[in-house]
């Protein structure tokens, strides 16, 4: 059976991995934002449905990445809160 200290150490590593994941998602968000800016610049003056769909889907991707980052941050916070409960 694992000791409290072993559990706390494992939980700390999990919280750190969540932080790493958040940083990776933030990098993806930045890349997605660059892609959106490029799409909008290229699409300026056109009204073709395909490019409008591309922009809409990229916006949706950005939104979901933001949601994923928020959820991962919440997971890290809850993990740290549990660590503090363990003492």
Residue pairs with C-beta under 8 A, 6 or more apart in sequence:
2 10
4 86
4 87
7 86
8 83
8 86
11 79
11 82
11 83
11 86
12 83
14 79
15 76
15 79
15 80
15 83
18 72
18 73
18 75
18 76
18 79
19 76
21 72
22 69
22 72
22 73
22 76
25 65
25 68
25 69
25 72
26 69
28 65
29 62
29 65
29 66
29 69
32 58
32 61
32 62
32 65
33 62
35 58
36 55
36 58
36 59
36 62
39 51
39 54
39 55
39 58
40 55
42 51
43 51
43 52
43 54
43 55
